[in-house]
Amino acid sequence: MTALSFRLLLLTALSSVNDYLFVSKEAVRNVPKHSKRVTLEDVARAVGVSTITVSRALRRPEMVSEGLRTRITTAVAELGYVPDPSARALASRRSNVIGVLIPSVTNNVFADVLSGLYDTVTGTPYYVQLANTRYIPSVEEDLIRIFLSQRPAGLIVAGIDQSTASRALLEQADCPVVQIMDVSDTPVDMIVGFSHRDAARAATEHLFARGYKAPAFIGARMDPRSERRLAGFSDAIKAAGPNGTLRKITTAEPSSTHLGSELFDKLMELEPETDAIFCNNDDLALGAQFAAQRRGLTIGRDIGICGFNDLEVMGAAYPSITSIRTFRREMGELAARKILARLTEEDAGEPIIDLKWQLCARDSTDRS
């Protein structure tokens, strides 16, 4: 068959199905030349929000504010965005793994969080995969990338101090994300935690209320959450009066009971008038108490001591040690429940959950 004959045969075949293959001239004129399909990213860029926010507004409009919902629906209409069923089907092919990123696997604080998390996930189709960031932002960023490449069912991340790159990755994640251990008005997606600054300020105010005049701060590692506790301590010192002195001793070393003893001794050499100590965790508080006892000081009367987190040993110590109780197990449970609820299209509740804290006053701050 010659080329000419083939062309004639093809034109004849097309003319017989003309109504099916061609649209009206008016419709053709209304289609932009070289147009491309409008994507979720295009809508997000137009509104100035993340793609996960746009996705949430379209799937669960009750989860975003009315004003933002209006902006998004307006952009969708103006841009002509139409959800891609094939892309949605591909996105639904997640693994059954819930990724969890914490900064330490030896800290009892995170052990309690994981206990609540594992107990909540047990019996569901999902499994927990744990990663240790070791308090290093670049390591956290790398681990987030690894998790996202595996298409996790959800992510739980400790803290709110992610790097710019890490936060961008989490905002673009096509899965539920829960930040824990802190609170913020601008979570990536959802958050369960408490205010370290408020809790530390209350602990310091408790020392003043018990009659101590010269409290000091002892801190180790000094990650962002510890820095916020120091800020809360400073708030209370400033509020106590213009003559308040910010007594403190901190180190970047990892926390331990032995380190608490060392820091207490150094503090008393530098600030001998100190009559009370707020420690940024319970390990340090226990070590400080041991050191004070070795110096012959009477706990409570001569020196007040307050810890943070209220591990079991605080109530068992002699004398028992005052501490700020944080609801760590509940934190893990709620984070897991929010992930599971989102995965089953149930109501995950408020995106921001502040679990607060509780001051547990014991013998170590009882001057009587």
ROGUPA-164108 format. One line per field, with one value per residue (C-alpha): chain; residue in one letter; x, y, z. Coordinates in pm, 1 decimal. Example, Ala and Ser with C-alpha at 12.3 -4.5 7.8 and 13.67 -1.06 7.14 Angstrom:
<pts>
chain: A, A
res: a, s
x: 1230.0, 1367.0
y: -450.0, -106.0
z: 780.0, 714.0
</pts>
This chain:
<pts>
chain: A, A, A, A, A, A, A, A, A, A, A, A, A, A, A, A, A, A, A, A, A, A, A, A, A, A, A, A, A, A, A, A, A, A, A, A, A, A, A, A, A, A, A, A, A, A, A, A, A, A, A, A, A, A, A, A, A, A, A, A, A, A, A, A, A, A, A, A, A, A, A, A, A, A, A, A, A, A, A, A, A, A, A, A, A, A, A, A, A, A, A, A, A, A, A, A, A, A, A, A, A, A, A, A, A, A, A, A, A, A, A, A, A, A, A, A, A, A, A, A, A, A, A, A, A, A, A, A, A, A, A, A, A, A, A, A, A, A, A, A, A, A, A, A, A, A, A, A, A, A, A, A, A, A, A, A, A, A, A, A, A, A, A, A, A, A, A, A, A, A, A, A, A, A, A, A, A, A, A, A, A, A, A, A, A, A, A, A, A, A, A, A, A, A, A, A, A, A, A, A, A, A, A, A, A, A, A, A, A, A, A, A, A, A, A, A, A, A, A, A, A, A, A, A, A, A, A, A, A, A, A, A, A, A, A, A, A, A, A, A, A, A, A, A, A, A, A, A, A, A, A, A, A, A, A, A, A, A, A, A, A, A, A, A, A, A, A, A, A, A, A, A, A, A, A, A, A, A, A, A, A, A, A, A, A, A, A, A, A, A, A, A, A, A, A, A, A, A, A, A, A, A, A, A, A, A, A, A, A, A, A, A, A, A, A, A, A, A, A, A, A, A, A, A, A, A, A, A, A, A, A, A, A, A, A, A, A, A, A, A, A, A, A, A, A, A, A, A, A, A, A, A, A, A, A, A, A, A, A, A, A, A, A, A, A, A, A, A
res: m, t, a, l, s, f, r, l, l, l, l, t, a, l, s, s, v, n, d, y, l, f, v, s, k, e, a, v, r, n, v, p, k, h, s, k, r, v, t, l, e, d, v, a, r, a, v, g, v, s, t, i, t, v, s, r, a, l, r, r, p, e, m, v, s, e, g, l, r, t, r, i, t, t, a, v, a, e, l, g, y, v, p, d, p, s, a, r, a, l, a, s, r, r, s, n, v, i, g, v, l, i, p, s, v, t, n, n, v, f, a, d, v, l, s, g, l, y, d, t, v, t, g, t, p, y, y, v, q, l, a, n, t, r, y, i, p, s, v, e, e, d, l, i, r, i, f, l, s, q, r, p, a, g, l, i, v, a, g, i, d, q, s, t, a, s, r, a, l, l, e, q, a, d, c, p, v, v, q, i, m, d, v, s, d, t, p, v, d, m, i, v, g, f, s, h, r, d, a, a, r, a, a, t, e, h, l, f, a, r, g, y, k, a, p, a, f, i, g, a, r, m, d, p, r, s, e, r, r, l, a, g, f, s, d, a, i, k, a, a, g, p, n, g, t, l, r, k, i, t, t, a, e, p, s, s, t, h, l, g, s, e, l, f, d, k, l, m, e, l, e, p, e, t, d, a, i, f, c, n, n, d, d, l, a, l, g, a, q, f, a, a, q, r, r, g, l, t, i, g, r, d, i, g, i, c, g, f, n, d, l, e, v, m, g, a, a, y, p, s, i, t, s, i, r, t, f, r, r, e, m, g, e, l, a, a, r, k, i, l, a, r, l, t, e, e, d, a, g, e, p, i, i, d, l, k, w, q, l, c, a, r, d, s, t, d, r, s
x: 0.0, 134.0, 160.7, -115.4, -350.4, -289.3, -372.3, -697.3, -794.0, -722.0, -928.0, -1221.5, -1210.1, -1193.9, -1487.4, -1710.0, -1655.6, -1635.1, -1891.1, -1682.2, -1336.2, -1390.0, -1542.7, -1702.6, -1489.7, -1605.2, -1481.7, -1147.4, -1107.0, -1166.1, -883.8, -553.7, -277.7, -0.9, -209.0, -117.1, -323.8, -361.9, -209.8, -256.9, 79.8, -54.1, -347.1, -119.0, 117.5, -170.4, -304.7, 37.6, -4.1, 130.2, -14.2, -115.1, -324.3, -501.7, -555.7, -694.7, -930.4, -1068.3, -1099.9, -1187.3, -1303.6, -1407.7, -1038.9, -941.6, -1067.2, -1355.7, -1141.2, -871.3, -1132.0, -1286.0, -947.6, -872.8, -1210.6, -1184.6, -839.7, -967.4, -1250.8, -1038.3, -758.1, -992.3, -832.7, -981.0, -854.6, -667.6, -824.6, -517.1, -290.7, -523.5, -518.8, -139.9, -121.3, -341.6, -83.2, 89.3, 282.0, 140.7, 430.6, 396.5, 736.4, 846.3, 1144.2, 1276.7, 1611.0, 1705.4, 1634.4, 1787.5, 1593.6, 1312.2, 1098.1, 1075.1, 1035.3, 706.9, 590.8, 670.5, 490.9, 166.0, 221.6, 293.1, -1.8, -238.0, -114.6, -107.4, -399.6, -433.0, -300.9, -14.6, 335.3, 577.3, 918.6, 1152.2, 1437.3, 1683.5, 1778.9, 2034.8, 1941.9, 2112.0, 1897.2, 2075.1, 2021.0, 1652.6, 1625.5, 1788.8, 1560.3, 1248.8, 1355.7, 1408.6, 1070.1, 888.1, 1052.7, 885.4, 538.0, 454.5, 99.0, 189.5, 475.7, 523.3, 809.0, 942.9, 961.3, 873.9, 1225.8, 1277.1, 1511.8, 1359.8, 1422.7, 1274.9, 962.4, 914.8, 941.1, 683.2, 446.1, 462.2, 419.9, 124.3, 36.3, -79.2, 195.7, 189.8, 451.7, 485.4, 660.1, 580.4, 301.4, 281.9, 15.4, 159.9, 195.7, 294.9, -30.9, -127.7, 47.6, 24.2, 237.9, 268.5, 446.9, 792.4, 828.2, 503.2, 582.2, 930.3, 795.3, 541.3, 814.8, 1025.1, 726.1, 667.2, 1018.5, 955.8, 617.5, 789.1, 1012.9, 1333.3, 1506.8, 1792.5, 1693.9, 1930.3, 1895.4, 2090.7, 2068.8, 2234.0, 2239.6, 2031.2, 1829.3, 1548.4, 1306.5, 1564.2, 1622.0, 1251.8, 1264.4, 1549.8, 1341.5, 1054.2, 1290.1, 1417.3, 1058.6, 991.0, 1318.4, 1235.8, 882.0, 1013.5, 1154.2, 1421.0, 1688.2, 1639.8, 1964.8, 1973.7, 2183.2, 2248.3, 2494.8, 2447.0, 2637.5, 2599.5, 2688.1, 2420.4, 2225.1, 2296.3, 2266.4, 2643.5, 2648.5, 2379.8, 2610.4, 2901.9, 2697.1, 2556.7, 2906.2, 3020.6, 2714.5, 2766.2, 3124.7, 3010.7, 2686.3, 2720.1, 2409.7, 2186.6, 1910.9, 1702.2, 1760.4, 1535.8, 1683.5, 1579.0, 1522.1, 1493.5, 1835.3, 2003.2, 1771.3, 1852.3, 2225.4, 2196.5, 2021.3, 2298.6, 2560.9, 2369.4, 2343.0, 2716.7, 2767.9, 2554.4, 2270.0, 1916.5, 1696.5, 1399.3, 1522.7, 1875.9, 1829.2, 1516.9, 1527.4, 1282.3, 1310.1, 1122.5, 919.6, 840.0, 992.6, 900.6, 1223.7, 1118.9, 850.6, 1065.5, 1371.6, 1442.1, 1353.1, 1102.8, 1174.5, 937.1, 899.3, 687.4, 480.3, 442.3, 188.6, 421.2, 235.5, -84.8, 113.5, 208.2, -146.1, -305.4, -51.2, -120.3, -496.4, -480.9, -283.9, -522.4, -829.8, -702.2, -620.1, -972.8, -1138.3, -1264.3, -1261.2, -908.7, -1028.3, -859.0, -524.6, -358.2, -374.0, -213.1, -186.1, -60.1, 149.0, 119.2, 339.3, 403.0, 523.5, 716.6, 964.2, 1250.7, 1075.0, 903.4, 1079.7, 870.8
y: 0.0, 339.2, 626.1, 814.0, 516.4, 475.1, 842.6, 817.2, 502.0, 667.7, 980.4, 761.9, 570.2, 885.9, 1047.0, 753.7, 819.5, 1197.2, 1257.0, 1058.7, 1190.1, 1561.3, 1835.0, 2158.7, 2443.9, 2662.7, 2409.6, 2387.0, 2763.7, 2762.4, 2517.6, 2704.8, 2606.1, 2398.6, 2381.3, 2136.1, 1977.5, 2197.8, 2021.7, 2036.8, 2214.3, 2488.0, 2551.6, 2553.7, 2799.0, 3031.3, 3036.1, 3043.4, 2728.3, 2373.7, 2099.9, 1900.0, 2198.3, 2213.9, 1837.7, 1857.0, 2141.6, 1942.1, 1610.0, 1733.7, 2096.2, 2113.2, 2086.7, 2428.2, 2776.5, 2920.8, 3197.5, 2960.5, 2720.0, 3002.2, 3102.9, 2745.3, 2676.9, 3006.9, 2911.8, 2566.8, 2722.5, 2990.6, 2754.0, 2475.8, 2214.9, 1866.7, 1586.5, 1316.7, 980.2, 788.7, 1007.0, 963.9, 588.4, 592.2, 808.4, 564.8, 290.6, 359.4, 112.7, -2.3, 159.9, 454.8, 621.6, 766.9, 1001.3, 1067.7, 1217.0, 944.2, 573.4, 563.4, 849.8, 723.5, 1016.2, 881.9, 525.3, 629.5, 798.0, 486.2, 265.3, 452.8, 460.2, 86.9, -12.0, 197.3, 63.9, -301.6, -491.0, -257.8, -325.1, -83.9, -118.6, 125.1, 188.4, 382.6, 618.1, 799.9, 1153.5, 1191.8, 1560.5, 1634.0, 1837.8, 1704.4, 1346.3, 1421.3, 1562.2, 1253.3, 1020.5, 1211.7, 1169.9, 797.0, 754.2, 950.2, 743.3, 438.9, 600.1, 565.6, 552.6, 835.4, 1014.1, 1109.2, 1353.2, 1476.4, 1851.8, 2163.9, 2279.4, 2110.3, 2269.4, 2463.2, 2167.7, 1914.3, 2121.1, 2160.1, 1783.6, 1723.6, 1981.9, 1807.9, 1460.1, 1269.2, 1122.3, 1239.1, 1403.3, 1453.0, 1653.9, 1565.5, 1683.2, 2052.8, 2285.3, 2547.8, 2757.8, 2657.0, 2277.9, 2104.0, 1908.3, 1798.3, 1834.2, 1684.3, 1827.5, 2098.6, 2427.8, 2371.8, 2742.6, 2769.3, 2457.0, 2582.8, 2922.5, 2753.8, 2539.0, 2846.8, 3036.4, 2739.6, 2781.2, 3148.6, 3063.0, 2817.4, 3093.7, 3039.8, 3365.6, 3268.1, 2987.6, 2871.5, 2668.6, 2353.1, 2228.4, 1968.1, 1903.6, 2219.8, 2115.1, 2355.6, 2214.7, 2266.5, 2619.5, 2686.9, 2560.6, 2800.2, 3077.3, 2993.0, 3002.7, 3343.5, 3470.6, 3389.1, 3546.5, 3871.6, 3872.4, 3831.8, 4184.6, 4415.9, 4269.8, 3914.4, 3743.8, 3483.8, 3209.8, 2918.6, 2657.5, 2464.8, 2225.2, 2063.9, 1725.0, 1452.5, 1445.6, 1193.7, 1162.0, 1184.4, 1503.1, 1649.0, 1603.0, 1765.4, 2064.4, 2116.8, 2132.9, 2378.1, 2592.0, 2615.3, 2726.4, 2999.1, 3098.6, 2998.6, 3197.0, 2962.9, 2817.4, 2633.2, 2460.2, 2400.3, 2125.6, 2080.9, 1707.8, 1450.1, 1287.0, 1614.2, 1674.1, 1334.5, 1392.3, 1739.0, 1591.8, 1335.2, 1611.3, 1831.2, 1544.3, 1481.0, 1846.1, 1791.6, 2012.0, 1932.5, 1885.8, 2117.3, 2336.6, 2431.4, 2368.3, 2324.7, 2096.7, 2063.4, 1836.1, 1806.1, 1513.6, 1337.5, 998.5, 726.0, 772.1, 1123.1, 988.7, 697.3, 907.0, 1002.4, 1272.2, 1264.2, 1520.7, 1783.5, 1766.9, 1878.2, 1582.6, 1552.4, 1317.9, 1128.3, 799.9, 988.2, 1184.8, 866.0, 731.2, 1048.7, 1084.9, 727.1, 775.7, 1084.9, 899.8, 601.9, 824.6, 1009.5, 680.9, 548.4, 875.7, 933.3, 1259.6, 1314.1, 1593.5, 1928.6, 1959.0, 2114.3, 1927.3, 2087.7, 1822.3, 2076.1, 1955.5, 1905.1, 2035.9, 1751.7, 1919.5, 1687.3, 1694.1, 1849.4, 2188.7, 2164.7, 2409.7, 2303.0
z: 0.0, -100.2, 151.3, -32.5, -21.1, 353.7, 420.0, 223.6, 410.6, 747.2, 665.3, 557.2, 885.7, 1094.1, 916.3, 1016.0, 1387.7, 1366.2, 1644.4, 1890.1, 1810.5, 1776.1, 1993.9, 1889.3, 1757.7, 2049.0, 2305.0, 2131.0, 2139.7, 2517.5, 2586.8, 2648.7, 2412.1, 2568.2, 2890.4, 3163.9, 3435.4, 3745.1, 4043.1, 4418.4, 4432.9, 4203.4, 4437.5, 4742.5, 4574.0, 4484.1, 4839.4, 5007.0, 5216.0, 5209.9, 4990.5, 5297.6, 5412.3, 5075.4, 5080.6, 5433.6, 5338.8, 5045.9, 5229.0, 5579.8, 5547.7, 5914.1, 6011.7, 5870.7, 5949.9, 5750.5, 5606.8, 5484.2, 5349.9, 5144.8, 5002.4, 4901.7, 4740.6, 4551.9, 4419.9, 4322.1, 4123.1, 3956.8, 3860.9, 3754.0, 3976.9, 3945.7, 4174.9, 3986.4, 4075.0, 3966.0, 4178.8, 4474.8, 4429.6, 4416.7, 4727.6, 4916.8, 4870.6, 5197.7, 5406.9, 5740.1, 5928.5, 6165.3, 6184.8, 6518.2, 6554.5, 6906.0, 7016.1, 7263.6, 7317.5, 7666.8, 7826.7, 8052.3, 7942.8, 7589.2, 7714.6, 7875.5, 7554.0, 7352.1, 7601.8, 7544.6, 7170.8, 7133.4, 7353.7, 7141.2, 6807.0, 6918.9, 6767.6, 6468.5, 6115.8, 6182.8, 6325.2, 6486.9, 6334.8, 6562.1, 6469.1, 6697.4, 6590.3, 6873.6, 6909.6, 6573.0, 6328.1, 6017.0, 6131.2, 6187.5, 5835.6, 5684.4, 5880.2, 5774.0, 5410.6, 5461.8, 5626.9, 5356.2, 5083.0, 5241.0, 5222.3, 5593.5, 5725.7, 5960.8, 6135.3, 6500.6, 6563.2, 6897.3, 6934.1, 6736.7, 6652.1, 6318.7, 6067.0, 5777.5, 5546.9, 5790.5, 5844.0, 5468.1, 5427.2, 5699.7, 5553.4, 5215.7, 5366.9, 5225.2, 5564.3, 5908.3, 6115.2, 6493.5, 6681.6, 7050.4, 7370.6, 7317.3, 7205.5, 6933.9, 6764.5, 6427.2, 6418.8, 6097.7, 6113.2, 6466.9, 6802.8, 7152.6, 7432.9, 7695.4, 7763.9, 7913.0, 7978.5, 8174.4, 8376.2, 8469.3, 8568.6, 8799.4, 8956.9, 9033.2, 9169.4, 9400.1, 9541.8, 9615.1, 9769.9, 10006.1, 10135.5, 9938.8, 9847.3, 9614.7, 9373.1, 9099.0, 8778.8, 8692.3, 8333.3, 8111.1, 7736.3, 7689.4, 7388.0, 7285.4, 7543.8, 7820.4, 7695.0, 7730.3, 8089.0, 8158.8, 8004.2, 8238.6, 8536.6, 8419.1, 8386.4, 8751.9, 8867.2, 8685.0, 8822.1, 9178.4, 9178.4, 9036.2, 9263.9, 9137.5, 9037.2, 8761.1, 8918.8, 8686.7, 8576.2, 8251.0, 8029.8, 7689.2, 7837.9, 7845.9, 8169.9, 8447.2, 8825.2, 8860.7, 8654.8, 8881.0, 9180.6, 8997.5, 8884.2, 9233.2, 9382.1, 9113.9, 9166.4, 9541.2, 9483.2, 9243.0, 9416.7, 9786.3, 9884.6, 9677.7, 9895.7, 9632.0, 9299.2, 8999.3, 8780.3, 8420.4, 8477.6, 8754.6, 8700.7, 8788.3, 9084.0, 9234.1, 9189.6, 9343.7, 9646.0, 9694.6, 9677.5, 9921.9, 10168.9, 10145.4, 10243.4, 10551.3, 10428.7, 10543.2, 10236.7, 10249.1, 10532.3, 10417.6, 10046.5, 9835.5, 9528.8, 9240.5, 8937.1, 8609.5, 8459.7, 8790.0, 8723.6, 8972.3, 9168.2, 9276.0, 9506.3, 9622.6, 9712.9, 10074.3, 10129.7, 9843.3, 9570.6, 9432.9, 9054.8, 8760.1, 8643.6, 8267.5, 8111.1, 7882.1, 7842.5, 7761.8, 7504.6, 7320.9, 7339.5, 7203.1, 6922.6, 6809.8, 6833.6, 6616.8, 6350.3, 6357.2, 6346.8, 6041.6, 5867.4, 5923.0, 5820.2, 6174.8, 6366.6, 6499.9, 6726.8, 6780.0, 6599.7, 6908.4, 7241.1, 7547.7, 7818.6, 8073.0, 8369.5, 8745.7, 9026.1, 9274.1, 9594.1, 9827.6, 10116.0, 9919.5, 9914.0, 10254.5, 10486.8, 10785.5
</pts>
